[in-house]
Amino acid sequence: MTTPNLAAGPGGLQPAAPANANANTNTNAIPNAVTTIPAADSAAAAAHFQASLQFETDCSDVHAALASGTPGFVLLDVRSPTLFAEGHVPGALNLPHGKIVASKLAGYAPDTLFVTYCAGPHCNGAARGALRLAQLGRPVKLMAGGITGWLDEGFALARTEAI
């Protein structure tokens, strides 16, 4: 079985000529870090990726939802107040992950969806905040990429004075 080399064309992905004569699309190639463990079958892959979308969203989807005026979630920046003041996603509230407790959420209906973010992929603050919210019985998703991803998409940050 060979893996086709694909290129984008007017009708979607189309077989393309190899970029060079040495391009190897044969699955009998020397094993490497990508091919040593075989890919999951398509049903397992679909289940995995469907499940992952229950736990996270991306910056573009958050931006579009916020721009709609009725996002259907509360966006939490879980970084420090100082970092929040230096730049945050417009519309986000600041609640550092270490300060997420039931009393701070009392004003929100139990089914309110929270979306957490932090500095970026190098930071686990969003995951810590999401974990805390889940432990408190709250629906939660993580915004993949955090501030880094937001800026990579070309979206502006809001700034406020430090508390």
C-alpha positions as CSV (number, residue, x, y, z in Angstrom):
1,M,0.0,0.0,0.0
2,T,1.3,3.4,-0.9
3,T,0.5,6.8,0.6
4,P,-0.3,9.3,-2.1
5,N,1.4,12.6,-2.3
6,L,-1.5,15.1,-2.3
7,A,-1.8,18.7,-3.4
8,A,-4.7,21.2,-3.1
9,G,-6.5,21.7,-6.4
10,P,-9.8,23.2,-7.5
11,G,-11.6,20.0,-6.6
12,G,-9.9,19.5,-3.2
13,L,-6.9,17.2,-2.5
14,Q,-5.5,15.6,-5.6
15,P,-2.5,13.3,-6.2
16,A,0.5,15.4,-7.0
17,A,3.9,14.6,-8.5
18,P,6.6,14.2,-5.8
19,A,8.5,17.4,-5.0
20,N,11.7,15.6,-5.9
21,A,12.7,12.4,-7.5
22,N,13.8,11.0,-4.1
23,A,10.4,11.5,-2.4
24,N,9.2,8.2,-0.9
25,T,5.5,7.7,-0.4
26,N,5.8,3.9,0.0
27,T,4.7,2.6,3.4
28,N,7.5,0.1,3.2
29,A,10.0,2.9,3.9
30,I,12.4,2.8,6.8
31,P,10.4,3.2,10.0
32,N,10.7,6.6,11.7
33,A,9.1,8.3,14.6
34,V,5.9,9.1,12.6
35,T,5.4,5.6,11.1
36,T,6.7,3.3,13.9
37,I,3.3,3.3,15.7
38,P,0.5,2.8,13.1
39,A,-2.3,5.3,12.9
40,A,-5.6,4.4,14.5
41,D,-8.4,3.2,12.2
42,S,-10.7,5.9,11.0
43,A,-13.5,5.1,13.5
44,A,-11.2,5.3,16.4
45,A,-9.6,8.5,15.1
46,A,-13.1,10.1,14.6
47,A,-14.1,9.1,18.2
48,H,-10.8,10.5,19.6
49,F,-11.0,13.9,17.8
50,Q,-14.8,14.2,18.5
51,A,-14.0,13.7,22.2
52,S,-11.2,16.2,22.1
53,L,-13.5,18.9,20.9
54,Q,-15.6,18.4,24.1
55,F,-12.5,19.6,26.1
56,E,-11.1,22.4,24.0
57,T,-11.8,25.1,21.4
58,D,-9.5,27.3,19.4
59,C,-8.8,31.0,19.3
60,S,-10.7,31.6,16.0
61,D,-13.8,30.0,17.3
62,V,-13.7,32.0,20.5
63,H,-13.1,35.2,18.5
64,A,-16.1,34.5,16.3
65,A,-18.3,33.7,19.2
66,L,-17.3,36.8,21.1
67,A,-17.8,38.9,17.9
68,S,-21.4,37.5,17.7
69,G,-22.3,39.3,20.9
70,T,-23.8,36.2,22.4
71,P,-20.9,33.8,22.9
72,G,-22.7,31.4,25.3
73,F,-19.7,31.1,27.6
74,V,-17.7,33.0,30.1
75,L,-14.0,33.5,29.1
76,L,-11.6,33.3,32.0
77,D,-8.0,34.5,31.8
78,V,-6.4,32.4,34.6
79,R,-3.1,34.3,34.7
80,S,-2.1,36.8,37.3
81,P,-3.8,40.2,37.5
82,T,-0.5,41.9,36.4
83,L,-0.3,39.8,33.2
84,F,-4.0,40.3,32.6
85,A,-3.6,44.1,32.8
86,E,-0.7,43.9,30.3
87,G,-2.9,42.3,27.7
88,H,-5.9,39.9,27.6
89,V,-8.5,38.7,25.2
90,P,-11.2,41.4,25.0
91,G,-14.2,40.3,27.0
92,A,-12.3,38.0,29.3
93,L,-12.6,38.1,33.1
94,N,-9.5,37.6,35.2
95,L,-9.6,34.8,37.7
96,P,-6.2,33.2,38.4
97,H,-6.4,29.4,38.5
98,G,-5.3,29.2,42.1
99,K,-8.2,31.4,43.1
100,I,-11.0,29.5,41.4
101,V,-13.4,28.5,44.3
102,A,-17.1,27.9,44.4
103,S,-17.8,31.3,46.1
104,K,-16.3,33.1,43.1
105,L,-18.7,31.3,40.7
106,A,-21.8,31.8,42.8
107,G,-23.2,34.4,40.5
108,Y,-23.2,32.1,37.5
109,A,-25.9,29.5,36.7
110,P,-24.6,25.9,37.3
111,D,-24.8,25.2,33.5
112,T,-22.7,28.2,32.5
113,L,-19.9,27.1,30.2
114,F,-16.5,28.5,31.2
115,V,-13.6,28.7,28.7
116,T,-10.1,29.1,30.2
117,Y,-6.9,30.3,28.7
118,C,-3.4,31.3,29.9
119,A,-0.2,32.5,28.3
120,G,0.1,29.8,25.6
121,P,1.1,26.2,24.9
122,H,4.1,26.4,27.2
123,C,1.7,27.2,30.2
124,N,-0.5,24.7,32.0
125,G,-2.5,27.4,33.8
126,A,-5.5,26.9,31.5
127,A,-5.5,23.2,32.2
128,R,-5.2,23.8,36.0
129,G,-8.1,26.3,35.8
130,A,-10.2,23.9,33.7
131,L,-9.5,21.1,36.2
132,R,-10.6,23.2,39.1
133,L,-13.8,24.2,37.3
134,A,-14.6,20.6,36.5
135,Q,-13.9,19.6,40.1
136,L,-16.5,22.2,41.1
137,G,-19.0,20.6,38.7
138,R,-18.8,23.3,36.1
139,P,-18.9,22.8,32.3
140,V,-15.5,23.9,30.9
141,K,-13.4,24.0,27.8
142,L,-9.8,25.2,27.3
143,M,-8.9,27.7,24.6
144,A,-5.9,26.0,22.9
145,G,-3.0,28.3,22.3
146,G,-3.8,30.9,24.9
147,I,-2.5,34.5,24.4
148,T,0.2,33.1,22.0
149,G,-2.4,31.5,19.8
150,W,-4.7,34.6,20.0
151,L,-1.8,36.8,18.8
152,D,-0.8,34.3,16.1
153,E,-4.3,34.6,14.7
154,G,-3.8,38.4,14.4
155,F,-6.4,39.3,17.1
156,A,-5.9,42.3,19.3
157,L,-5.5,42.3,23.0
158,A,-7.2,44.6,25.5
159,R,-5.2,46.3,28.3
160,T,-6.3,47.5,31.7
161,E,-4.6,49.0,34.7
162,A,-3.3,46.5,37.2
163,I,-5.5,45.8,40.2
